[in-house]
Amino acid sequence: MPRKSSLDFRTTLGHATGAQKSSFFWIAVLAGMAALLLTVAFLQYRWTNQLTEATETRIGSNVESLMLDWHLDFYQSFAAICVALQVGPDSGEYEGWRAYSERFSHWNQSATHPTLIQNLYILETSQGPAPRLLRLSPDQAQTTPDNPSERLQRLLARLEQRSGISMSLCALGSHLGKESFPHSPAR
């Protein structure tokens, strides 16, 4: 009988060692899978961050490119009116502002955005002691005197402060009669 008990003990011990080996195997497999899962999660986090940074950089450069295109388009729209209004040195006193009126009307007909500028104002300070305000309108072929609106009066006051040229708005308003435009073409 003692033999039987020692045999039982060995088989029990054999099962226990086999069960321990089996549980160590499964623990090692689970630990390996957990380590592999953590590695994949870390790599996915890094790749996601890299992808996000690359996408942000691409979108940022696209937005910057679009902003530069818009800025250049905006600049070209305003530069076109400046180029269109350039007159040569031979267009002098005898024409008055007719060359500017014609160029402004021509620009308005060929402009991409003709409503960008509705009226063009000229403050003429060289024809006497009081400045005159002239208005070029795209639908008129000549300059016309204009009474400054309140917004325009504020702008003229600011120009007077910055330039040192006396632009008395009272004098400006009193000199806006037809007789104060000797160089305006009468079409």
Backbone as ProteinMPNN parsed JSONL, in Angstrom:
{"seq_chain_A": "MPRKSSLDFRTTLGHATGAQKSSFFWIAVLAGMAALLLTVAFLQYRWTNQLTEATETRIGSNVESLMLDWHLDFYQSFAAICVALQVGPDSGEYEGWRAYSERFSHWNQSATHPTLIQNLYILETSQGPAPRLLRLSPDQAQTTPDNPSERLQRLLARLEQRSGISMSLCALGSHLGKESFPHSPAR", "coords_chain_A": {"N_chain_A": [[0.769, -1.18, 0.0], [1.901, 1.215, 0.699], [3.189, 1.704, -1.524], [1.318, 2.363, -3.366], [0.402, 4.783, -2.462], [2.65, 6.342, -2.794], [2.813, 6.244, -5.515], [0.495, 7.475, -6.225], [1.111, 9.916, -5.241], [3.172, 10.681, -6.955], [1.895, 10.754, -9.415], [0.063, 12.676, -8.878], [1.812, 14.749, -8.351], [3.007, 14.843, -10.845], [0.876, 15.635, -12.415], [0.485, 18.116, -11.283], [2.903, 19.424, -11.876], [2.76, 19.403, -14.635], [0.458, 20.918, -14.989], [1.354, 23.28, -13.92], [3.359, 23.866, -15.752], [1.794, 24.195, -17.999], [0.185, 26.373, -17.228], [2.18, 28.315, -16.894], [2.991, 28.497, -19.522], [0.677, 29.549, -20.77], [0.49, 31.955, -19.391], [2.851, 33.164, -20.248], [2.281, 33.331, -22.988], [0.019, 35.049, -22.955], [1.21, 37.319, -21.772], [3.067, 37.932, -23.75], [1.316, 38.508, -25.863], [0.043, 40.752, -24.769], [2.231, 42.505, -24.595], [2.83, 42.721, -27.315], [0.432, 43.864, -28.212], [0.523, 46.341, -26.842], [2.8, 47.411, -28.057], [1.932, 47.636, -30.734], [-0.162, 49.443, -30.315], [1.282, 51.69, -29.416], [2.868, 52.194, -31.691], [0.831, 52.737, -33.553], [-0.239, 55.039, -32.422], [1.96, 56.798, -32.7], [2.178, 56.82, -35.532], [-0.308, 57.873, -36.201], [-0.07, 60.428, -35.092], [2.051, 61.403, -36.683], [0.825, 61.33, -39.183], [-1.24, 63.151, -38.731], [0.25, 65.512, -38.291], [1.48, 65.732, -40.808], [-0.777, 66.082, -42.417], [-1.8, 68.475, -41.35], [0.313, 70.182, -42.028], [0.192, 70.026, -44.829], [-2.395, 71.033, -45.311], [-2.062, 73.552, -44.185], [-0.112, 74.646, -45.925], [-1.595, 74.633, -48.262], [-3.658, 76.43, -47.592], [-2.126, 78.705, -47.162], [-1.106, 79.071, -49.731], [-3.504, 79.548, -51.126], [-4.275, 81.909, -49.837], [-2.19, 83.611, -50.601], [-2.638, 83.634, -53.36], [-5.169, 84.854, -53.381], [-4.466, 87.302, -52.265], [-2.687, 88.3, -54.213], [-4.446, 88.443, -56.377], [-6.272, 90.312, -55.408], [-4.551, 92.501, -55.109], [-3.811, 92.842, -57.807], [-6.254, 93.588, -58.86], [-6.635, 96.144, -57.78], [-4.29, 97.337, -58.641], [-4.677, 97.381, -61.345], [-6.477, 99.467, -61.856], [-4.889, 101.618, -61.16], [-2.838, 101.442, -63.065], [-4.383, 101.749, -65.332], [-5.167, 104.391, -65.093], [-2.905, 105.836, -65.555], [-1.43, 108.444, -67.242], [0.259, 109.922, -70.003], [3.086, 112.214, -70.145], [2.462, 114.114, -71.994], [-0.226, 114.7, -71.862], [-1.624, 117.368, -70.875], [-2.405, 120.495, -69.372], [-4.363, 121.422, -71.149], [-6.236, 119.457, -71.565], [-7.499, 118.991, -69.208], [-9.133, 116.927, -66.972], [-9.988, 115.007, -68.668], [-8.608, 112.887, -69.93], [-8.193, 111.155, -67.802], [-10.846, 110.571, -67.162], [-11.676, 109.23, -69.484], [-9.96, 107.015, -69.447], [-10.718, 105.835, -67.04], [-13.377, 105.135, -67.603], [-12.907, 103.32, -69.677], [-11.416, 101.36, -68.304], [-13.41, 100.486, -66.539], [-15.189, 99.237, -68.294], [-13.717, 97.066, -69.179], [-12.859, 95.718, -66.958], [-12.393, 93.018, -64.613], [-13.752, 92.978, -62.21], [-15.827, 95.267, -62.164], [-17.398, 96.661, -60.337], [-15.858, 97.142, -58.2], [-14.733, 99.648, -57.87], [-16.653, 102.401, -57.629], [-16.874, 105.185, -57.883], [-14.474, 107.675, -58.592], [-12.516, 109.897, -56.905], [-11.019, 113.059, -57.219], [-8.86, 115.233, -55.754], [-8.171, 118.311, -56.372], [-5.551, 120.35, -55.967], [-3.909, 122.162, -57.124], [-4.961, 124.259, -58.595], [-5.398, 127.045, -57.725], [-6.178, 128.814, -54.617], [-7.997, 127.372, -53.042], [-8.786, 123.979, -52.646], [-10.272, 121.721, -55.041], [-12.862, 119.363, -55.345], [-13.267, 116.707, -57.411], [-15.273, 114.407, -59.22], [-15.045, 111.317, -60.758], [-17.007, 109.331, -62.674], [-17.91, 106.11, -63.802], [-19.947, 105.976, -65.692], [-20.083, 108.445, -66.791], [-18.452, 110.639, -69.025], [-16.899, 112.692, -68.24], [-15.392, 114.83, -65.743], [-17.036, 115.752, -62.768], [-18.103, 118.289, -60.508], [-18.216, 117.751, -56.987], [-20.011, 117.561, -53.972], [-18.662, 116.9, -50.876], [-19.423, 113.973, -49.038], [-20.319, 113.093, -45.634], [-18.592, 111.043, -44.755], [-16.551, 111.311, -46.626], [-15.721, 113.874, -46.039], [-14.554, 113.455, -43.523], [-12.386, 111.882, -44.325], [-11.031, 113.71, -45.97], [-10.359, 115.62, -44.05], [-8.567, 114.148, -42.535], [-6.581, 113.697, -44.453], [-5.762, 116.325, -44.747], [-4.622, 116.786, -42.237], [-2.446, 115.053, -42.349], [-0.991, 115.816, -44.616], [-0.493, 118.531, -44.609], [-1.499, 120.315, -46.383], [-3.781, 122.853, -46.87], [-7.061, 122.15, -46.728], [-9.655, 123.368, -46.688], [-12.854, 122.628, -45.916], [-15.127, 124.141, -46.009], [-14.41, 126.119, -47.809], [-13.968, 124.453, -49.886], [-16.528, 123.478, -50.427], [-17.744, 125.844, -51.228], [-16.515, 126.424, -53.593], [-17.407, 124.732, -55.553], [-18.887, 125.209, -57.777], [-19.94, 125.341, -61.277], [-18.4, 127.199, -62.645], [-15.935, 127.007, -61.467], [-14.512, 125.091, -62.73], [-12.58, 125.369, -65.035], [-11.055, 123.768, -66.669], [-12.45, 121.503, -67.126], [-13.815, 119.228, -69.371], [-16.399, 119.974, -71.661], [-18.571, 118.041, -72.675]], "CA_chain_A": [[0.0, 0.0, 0.0], [2.68, 2.425, 0.656], [3.56, 1.966, -2.885], [0.218, 2.998, -4.047], [0.344, 6.178, -2.061], [3.744, 7.075, -3.429], [2.457, 6.334, -6.917], [-0.51, 8.533, -6.305], [1.782, 11.181, -5.01], [3.916, 11.018, -8.162], [0.955, 11.144, -10.464], [-0.471, 13.974, -8.49], [2.903, 15.688, -8.558], [3.164, 14.936, -12.3], [-0.216, 16.496, -12.91], [0.723, 19.463, -10.78], [3.996, 20.005, -12.654], [2.222, 19.607, -15.991], [-0.477, 22.031, -14.903], [2.169, 24.473, -13.735], [3.998, 24.15, -17.029], [0.74, 24.669, -18.889], [-0.215, 27.717, -16.826], [3.287, 29.211, -17.236], [2.933, 28.668, -20.977], [-0.41, 30.477, -21.086], [0.861, 33.268, -18.852], [3.863, 33.716, -21.162], [1.587, 33.666, -24.234], [-0.786, 36.243, -22.69], [2.131, 38.447, -21.565], [3.598, 38.27, -25.084], [0.253, 39.175, -26.623], [-0.151, 42.077, -24.188], [3.371, 43.317, -25.021], [2.636, 42.966, -28.743], [-0.683, 44.796, -28.318], [1.026, 47.649, -26.416], [3.712, 47.888, -29.111], [1.103, 48.05, -31.876], [-0.883, 50.656, -29.909], [2.26, 52.775, -29.409], [3.203, 52.5, -33.087], [-0.337, 53.367, -34.171], [-0.306, 56.402, -31.878], [3.005, 57.581, -33.382], [1.826, 56.976, -36.948], [-1.445, 58.788, -36.259], [0.474, 61.763, -34.866], [2.802, 61.788, -37.883], [-0.153, 61.577, -40.24], [-1.917, 64.406, -38.384], [1.189, 66.601, -38.56], [1.637, 65.854, -42.262], [-2.032, 66.638, -42.938], [-1.842, 69.879, -40.95], [1.296, 70.889, -42.848], [-0.335, 70.105, -46.196], [-3.531, 71.965, -45.3], [-1.496, 74.878, -43.94], [0.512, 75.165, -47.15], [-2.683, 74.905, -49.213], [-4.32, 77.671, -47.175], [-1.178, 79.788, -47.427], [-1.091, 79.273, -51.185], [-4.765, 80.194, -51.488], [-4.253, 83.281, -49.339], [-1.294, 84.378, -51.473], [-3.348, 83.828, -54.629], [-6.205, 85.862, -53.161], [-3.782, 88.571, -52.049], [-2.21, 88.775, -55.518], [-5.628, 88.794, -57.172], [-6.767, 91.562, -54.831], [-3.586, 93.537, -55.48], [-3.914, 93.081, -59.249], [-7.493, 94.31, -59.125], [-6.412, 97.554, -57.484], [-3.198, 97.846, -59.473], [-5.193, 97.579, -62.705], [-7.041, 100.816, -61.95], [-3.76, 102.567, -61.127], [-2.196, 101.38, -64.38], [-5.32, 102.295, -66.318], [-5.265, 105.84, -64.958], [-1.649, 106.508, -65.882], [-1.436, 109.201, -68.494], [1.591, 110.356, -70.383], [3.422, 113.601, -69.812], [1.918, 115.024, -73.0], [-1.609, 115.087, -71.555], [-1.374, 118.461, -69.947], [-3.441, 121.402, -68.9], [-5.44, 121.667, -72.106], [-7.247, 118.394, -71.529], [-8.132, 118.885, -67.902], [-9.173, 115.57, -66.435], [-10.669, 114.175, -69.651], [-7.844, 111.645, -70.138], [-8.494, 110.279, -66.665], [-12.236, 110.123, -67.307], [-11.734, 108.229, -70.553], [-9.266, 105.801, -68.993], [-11.546, 105.217, -66.0], [-14.515, 104.498, -68.29], [-12.382, 102.15, -70.405], [-11.102, 100.329, -67.306], [-14.665, 99.958, -66.009], [-15.788, 98.353, -69.294], [-12.907, 95.862, -69.386], [-12.408, 95.168, -65.668], [-12.967, 91.76, -64.14], [-14.681, 93.354, -61.14], [-16.044, 96.707, -62.366], [-18.069, 97.301, -59.205], [-14.875, 97.344, -57.148], [-14.626, 101.1, -57.706], [-17.856, 103.006, -58.194], [-16.538, 106.562, -58.22], [-13.092, 108.037, -58.331], [-12.48, 111.296, -56.503], [-9.751, 113.759, -57.415], [-8.774, 116.472, -54.991], [-7.274, 119.156, -57.152], [-5.01, 121.39, -55.082], [-2.98, 123.01, -57.865], [-5.68, 125.286, -59.352], [-5.877, 128.146, -56.905], [-5.96, 128.694, -53.174], [-8.902, 126.391, -52.422], [-8.833, 122.724, -53.402], [-11.561, 121.347, -55.625], [-13.129, 117.932, -55.341], [-13.858, 116.266, -58.673], [-15.702, 113.005, -59.18], [-15.098, 110.593, -62.02], [-17.968, 108.239, -62.605], [-17.704, 105.293, -64.998], [-21.003, 106.186, -66.682], [-19.931, 109.789, -67.341], [-17.179, 110.78, -69.709], [-16.214, 113.891, -67.778], [-15.368, 115.024, -64.305], [-18.095, 116.621, -62.267], [-17.842, 118.723, -59.134], [-18.972, 116.939, -56.04], [-20.028, 117.967, -52.575], [-18.203, 115.73, -50.12], [-20.309, 113.396, -48.025], [-19.729, 113.153, -44.293], [-17.449, 110.117, -44.736], [-15.494, 111.9, -47.43], [-15.219, 115.024, -45.293], [-13.629, 112.931, -42.507], [-11.175, 111.475, -45.032], [-10.336, 114.931, -46.381], [-9.781, 116.209, -42.842], [-7.39, 113.342, -42.189], [-5.561, 114.02, -45.452], [-5.257, 117.662, -44.422], [-3.735, 116.642, -41.081], [-1.234, 114.319, -42.715], [-0.226, 116.403, -45.713], [-0.168, 119.921, -44.367], [-2.172, 121.144, -47.377], [-5.031, 123.359, -46.327], [-8.207, 121.671, -47.5], [-10.814, 123.885, -45.994], [-14.043, 122.024, -46.501], [-16.08, 125.215, -46.31], [-13.955, 126.706, -49.062], [-14.156, 123.425, -50.904], [-17.94, 123.467, -50.788], [-18.137, 127.08, -51.901], [-15.883, 126.497, -54.91], [-17.825, 123.598, -56.362], [-19.764, 125.622, -58.866], [-19.483, 125.0, -62.624], [-17.402, 128.157, -63.081], [-14.646, 126.697, -60.897], [-13.909, 124.005, -63.482], [-12.285, 125.86, -66.371], [-10.398, 122.741, -67.48], [-13.325, 120.335, -67.288], [-14.354, 119.181, -70.721], [-17.843, 120.135, -71.768], [-19.015, 117.114, -73.732]], "C_chain_A": [[0.834, 1.278, 0.0], [3.084, 2.771, -0.773], [2.475, 2.711, -3.637], [0.164, 4.473, -3.685], [1.489, 6.967, -2.674], [3.483, 7.232, -4.911], [1.423, 7.428, -7.117], [0.137, 9.909, -6.128], [2.536, 11.631, -6.247], [2.986, 11.457, -9.284], [0.331, 12.486, -10.142], [0.584, 15.045, -8.704], [3.133, 15.904, -10.05], [2.081, 15.8, -12.906], [0.004, 17.937, -12.476], [1.829, 20.122, -11.572], [3.537, 20.27, -14.077], [1.268, 20.781, -16.014], [0.286, 23.324, -14.708], [2.85, 24.857, -15.034], [2.98, 24.729, -18.004], [0.323, 26.092, -18.523], [0.908, 28.715, -17.082], [3.306, 29.493, -18.733], [1.865, 29.697, -21.348], [-0.139, 31.892, -20.542], [1.878, 33.938, -19.773], [3.212, 34.133, -22.478], [0.764, 34.943, -24.047], [0.094, 37.473, -22.483], [2.722, 38.886, -22.902], [2.557, 38.995, -25.924], [0.005, 40.585, -26.095], [0.981, 43.007, -24.609], [3.239, 43.671, -26.498], [1.513, 43.98, -28.965], [-0.258, 46.215, -27.915], [1.974, 48.241, -27.462], [2.935, 48.39, -30.314], [0.351, 49.33, -31.537], [0.061, 51.859, -29.918], [2.618, 53.178, -30.836], [2.038, 53.184, -33.795], [-0.499, 54.803, -33.682], [0.729, 57.301, -32.564], [2.648, 57.829, -34.832], [0.656, 57.943, -37.11], [-0.975, 60.23, -36.05], [1.252, 62.263, -36.086], [1.859, 62.123, -39.027], [-0.896, 62.894, -39.99], [-1.015, 65.601, -38.671], [1.365, 66.816, -40.056], [0.384, 66.479, -42.891], [-2.144, 68.119, -42.584], [-0.867, 70.71, -41.773], [0.777, 71.072, -44.272], [-1.491, 71.104, -46.269], [-3.032, 73.391, -45.08], [-0.852, 75.46, -45.185], [-0.542, 75.437, -48.217], [-3.39, 76.216, -48.873], [-3.41, 78.863, -47.445], [-1.119, 80.103, -48.918], [-2.366, 79.97, -51.651], [-4.812, 81.647, -51.024], [-3.343, 84.151, -50.198], [-1.949, 84.641, -52.822], [-4.418, 84.899, -54.484], [-5.577, 87.238, -53.009], [-3.292, 89.143, -53.385], [-3.368, 89.191, -56.414], [-6.206, 90.129, -56.718], [-5.85, 92.727, -55.228], [-3.693, 93.871, -56.967], [-5.181, 93.842, -59.599], [-7.325, 95.797, -58.863], [-5.287, 98.141, -58.332], [-3.692, 98.136, -60.887], [-5.784, 98.975, -62.867], [-5.934, 101.857, -61.934], [-3.052, 102.599, -62.473], [-3.102, 102.003, -65.434], [-5.387, 103.81, -66.255], [-3.955, 106.57, -65.267], [-1.778, 107.192, -67.241], [-0.026, 109.681, -68.757], [1.841, 111.806, -70.034], [2.859, 114.597, -70.819], [0.462, 115.389, -72.744], [-1.541, 116.13, -70.457], [-2.614, 119.246, -69.614], [-4.619, 121.526, -69.855], [-6.53, 120.629, -72.052], [-8.001, 118.346, -70.213], [-8.044, 117.45, -67.41], [-9.834, 114.607, -67.419], [-9.936, 112.848, -69.889], [-8.115, 110.654, -69.008], [-9.916, 109.727, -66.769], [-12.345, 109.029, -68.354], [-11.086, 106.922, -70.107], [-10.079, 105.068, -67.918], [-12.747, 104.512, -66.625], [-14.061, 103.25, -69.027], [-12.048, 101.018, -69.426], [-12.382, 99.67, -66.806], [-15.314, 98.986, -66.988], [-15.018, 97.044, -69.429], [-12.48, 95.183, -68.086], [-13.11, 93.862, -65.335], [-14.025, 92.028, -63.079], [-14.96, 94.857, -61.248], [-16.723, 97.403, -61.191], [-17.119, 97.531, -58.036], [-14.712, 98.827, -56.841], [-15.823, 101.727, -58.397], [-17.597, 104.421, -58.669], [-15.083, 106.796, -57.851], [-13.068, 109.532, -58.038], [-11.078, 111.853, -56.712], [-9.827, 115.042, -56.6], [-7.712, 117.323, -55.678], [-6.829, 120.326, -56.27], [-4.127, 122.374, -55.834], [-3.658, 124.178, -58.572], [-6.235, 126.381, -58.446], [-5.717, 127.864, -55.432], [-6.832, 127.624, -52.515], [-8.92, 125.118, -53.267], [-10.242, 122.45, -53.93], [-11.679, 119.833, -55.614], [-13.861, 117.585, -56.629], [-14.217, 114.796, -58.539], [-15.72, 112.466, -60.588], [-16.049, 109.427, -61.822], [-17.823, 107.422, -63.879], [-18.77, 105.524, -66.075], [-20.968, 107.588, -67.274], [-18.546, 109.905, -67.959], [-16.429, 112.024, -69.261], [-16.233, 113.955, -66.262], [-16.493, 115.967, -63.911], [-17.724, 117.072, -60.867], [-18.711, 117.916, -58.181], [-18.886, 117.554, -54.659], [-19.634, 116.749, -51.752], [-19.241, 115.266, -49.111], [-19.606, 113.48, -46.672], [-18.513, 112.245, -44.184], [-16.269, 110.7, -45.49], [-14.906, 113.132, -46.74], [-14.244, 114.581, -44.201], [-12.311, 112.512, -43.148], [-10.362, 112.698, -45.454], [-9.687, 115.622, -45.187], [-8.528, 115.448, -42.42], [-6.254, 113.589, -43.172], [-4.94, 115.38, -45.164], [-4.293, 117.588, -43.24], [-2.4, 116.027, -41.481], [-0.379, 115.045, -43.749], [0.203, 117.84, -45.457], [-0.786, 120.857, -45.392], [-3.504, 121.577, -46.788], [-6.177, 122.957, -47.241], [-9.471, 122.111, -46.8], [-12.079, 123.378, -46.665], [-15.116, 123.073, -46.784], [-15.703, 125.858, -47.636], [-14.162, 125.709, -50.193], [-15.598, 123.399, -51.364], [-18.351, 124.723, -51.541], [-17.539, 127.201, -53.294], [-16.31, 125.363, -55.826], [-18.791, 123.973, -57.468], [-19.158, 125.286, -60.218], [-18.369, 125.928, -63.092], [-16.021, 127.845, -62.506], [-13.97, 125.531, -61.599], [-13.567, 124.468, -64.896], [-11.661, 124.781, -67.251], [-11.266, 121.499, -67.665], [-13.872, 120.342, -68.693], [-15.871, 119.305, -70.707], [-18.331, 119.276, -72.927], [-20.491, 117.147, -73.888]], "O_chain_A": [[0.485, 2.276, -0.631], [3.282, 3.925, -1.152], [2.75, 3.593, -4.451], [-0.099, 5.315, -4.544], [1.319, 8.132, -3.035], [3.877, 8.233, -5.51], [1.487, 8.202, -8.073], [-0.235, 10.896, -6.763], [2.551, 12.819, -6.567], [3.266, 12.414, -10.005], [0.103, 13.317, -11.021], [0.276, 16.134, -9.189], [3.422, 17.022, -10.476], [2.339, 16.601, -13.805], [-0.268, 18.868, -13.235], [1.702, 21.297, -11.916], [3.91, 21.288, -14.66], [1.271, 21.561, -16.966], [-0.087, 24.356, -15.266], [2.914, 26.036, -15.382], [3.29, 25.657, -18.751], [0.128, 26.927, -19.406], [0.632, 29.856, -17.453], [3.606, 30.609, -19.156], [2.117, 30.604, -22.142], [-0.501, 32.888, -21.168], [1.782, 35.135, -20.046], [3.554, 35.18, -23.029], [0.81, 35.83, -24.899], [-0.237, 38.556, -22.966], [2.86, 40.082, -23.157], [2.866, 39.968, -26.611], [-0.219, 41.51, -26.875], [0.737, 44.165, -24.944], [3.509, 44.807, -26.888], [1.635, 44.861, -29.816], [-0.637, 47.184, -28.574], [1.944, 49.445, -27.717], [3.243, 49.452, -30.856], [0.235, 50.216, -32.384], [-0.318, 52.936, -30.378], [2.665, 54.366, -31.154], [2.251, 54.121, -34.564], [-0.859, 55.686, -34.46], [0.417, 58.423, -32.962], [2.802, 58.949, -35.318], [0.631, 58.739, -38.048], [-1.426, 61.141, -36.744], [1.119, 63.424, -36.472], [2.075, 63.092, -39.755], [-1.148, 63.657, -40.922], [-1.468, 66.596, -39.236], [1.397, 67.955, -40.521], [0.488, 67.31, -43.793], [-2.538, 68.929, -43.423], [-1.193, 71.828, -42.173], [0.909, 72.15, -44.851], [-1.553, 71.922, -47.187], [-3.52, 74.328, -45.711], [-1.026, 76.644, -45.476], [-0.397, 76.376, -48.999], [-3.686, 77.016, -49.761], [-3.87, 79.909, -47.902], [-1.087, 81.269, -49.313], [-2.312, 80.879, -52.48], [-5.327, 82.513, -51.731], [-3.679, 85.297, -50.493], [-1.834, 85.738, -53.369], [-4.564, 85.756, -55.356], [-6.081, 88.222, -53.551], [-3.463, 90.332, -53.653], [-3.274, 90.187, -57.131], [-6.581, 90.968, -57.536], [-6.316, 93.794, -55.628], [-3.669, 95.042, -57.346], [-5.187, 94.651, -60.527], [-7.815, 96.623, -59.633], [-5.332, 99.316, -58.697], [-3.181, 99.038, -61.551], [-5.609, 99.6, -63.913], [-6.03, 102.874, -62.622], [-2.704, 103.671, -62.967], [-2.63, 102.707, -66.327], [-5.64, 104.454, -67.273], [-3.914, 107.8, -65.24], [-2.179, 106.588, -68.236], [0.779, 109.825, -67.837], [0.92, 112.538, -69.671], [2.786, 115.793, -70.534], [-0.041, 116.324, -73.367], [-1.416, 115.814, -69.274], [-3.725, 118.716, -69.58], [-5.754, 121.714, -69.417], [-7.657, 120.905, -72.463], [-9.05, 117.709, -70.128], [-6.975, 116.842, -67.441], [-10.203, 113.497, -67.034], [-10.574, 111.805, -70.032], [-8.25, 109.454, -69.245], [-10.153, 108.551, -66.494], [-13.022, 108.022, -68.144], [-11.618, 105.843, -70.368], [-10.12, 103.838, -67.891], [-13.096, 103.406, -66.214], [-14.752, 102.231, -69.007], [-12.36, 99.856, -69.688], [-12.443, 98.449, -66.662], [-15.93, 98.009, -66.563], [-15.608, 96.016, -69.762], [-11.796, 94.16, -68.128], [-14.256, 93.631, -65.72], [-15.071, 91.378, -63.056], [-14.383, 95.641, -60.495], [-16.628, 98.624, -61.066], [-17.524, 98.055, -56.999], [-14.569, 99.214, -55.68], [-15.986, 101.598, -59.61], [-18.053, 104.811, -59.744], [-14.547, 106.191, -56.922], [-13.547, 110.335, -58.838], [-10.081, 111.193, -56.417], [-10.758, 115.833, -56.751], [-6.514, 117.067, -55.564], [-7.633, 121.174, -55.884], [-3.64, 123.333, -55.237], [-2.955, 125.031, -59.113], [-7.445, 126.604, -58.422], [-5.196, 126.823, -55.034], [-6.422, 127.032, -51.516], [-9.058, 125.192, -54.488], [-11.244, 122.879, -53.358], [-10.704, 119.119, -55.847], [-14.941, 118.108, -56.902], [-13.549, 114.039, -57.834], [-16.313, 113.051, -61.493], [-15.892, 108.635, -60.893], [-17.63, 108.0, -64.949], [-18.509, 105.287, -67.255], [-21.751, 107.892, -68.175], [-17.584, 109.325, -67.458], [-15.41, 112.372, -69.859], [-16.98, 113.239, -65.594], [-16.845, 116.877, -64.662], [-17.1, 116.321, -60.117], [-19.799, 117.463, -58.536], [-17.825, 118.009, -54.23], [-20.217, 115.677, -51.916], [-19.858, 116.075, -48.418], [-18.447, 113.886, -46.584], [-17.508, 112.629, -43.585], [-15.125, 110.597, -45.048], [-13.709, 113.392, -46.855], [-13.229, 115.238, -43.969], [-11.242, 112.754, -42.588], [-9.139, 112.713, -45.309], [-8.582, 116.152, -45.303], [-7.543, 116.052, -41.997], [-5.094, 113.681, -42.771], [-3.733, 115.563, -45.321], [-3.259, 118.257, -43.242], [-1.348, 116.444, -40.998], [0.843, 114.897, -43.748], [1.178, 118.306, -46.047], [-0.62, 122.073, -45.289], [-4.261, 120.756, -46.269], [-6.243, 123.383, -48.394], [-10.267, 121.278, -46.367], [-12.339, 123.665, -47.834], [-15.922, 122.908, -47.7], [-16.561, 126.112, -48.481], [-14.491, 126.086, -51.318], [-15.867, 123.308, -52.561], [-19.223, 124.664, -52.408], [-18.013, 128.004, -54.098], [-15.613, 125.07, -56.798], [-19.448, 123.099, -58.034], [-17.97, 124.974, -60.295], [-17.489, 125.51, -63.845], [-15.025, 128.366, -63.007], [-12.956, 125.027, -61.116], [-14.189, 124.017, -65.858], [-11.736, 124.879, -68.476], [-10.837, 120.54, -68.307], [-14.351, 121.374, -69.161], [-16.534, 118.779, -69.813], [-18.48, 119.768, -74.046], [-21.038, 116.433, -74.729]]}, "name": "protein", "num_of_chains": 1, "seq": "MPRKSSLDFRTTLGHATGAQKSSFFWIAVLAGMAALLLTVAFLQYRWTNQLTEATETRIGSNVESLMLDWHLDFYQSFAAICVALQVGPDSGEYEGWRAYSERFSHWNQSATHPTLIQNLYILETSQGPAPRLLRLSPDQAQTTPDNPSERLQRLLARLEQRSGISMSLCALGSHLGKESFPHSPAR"}
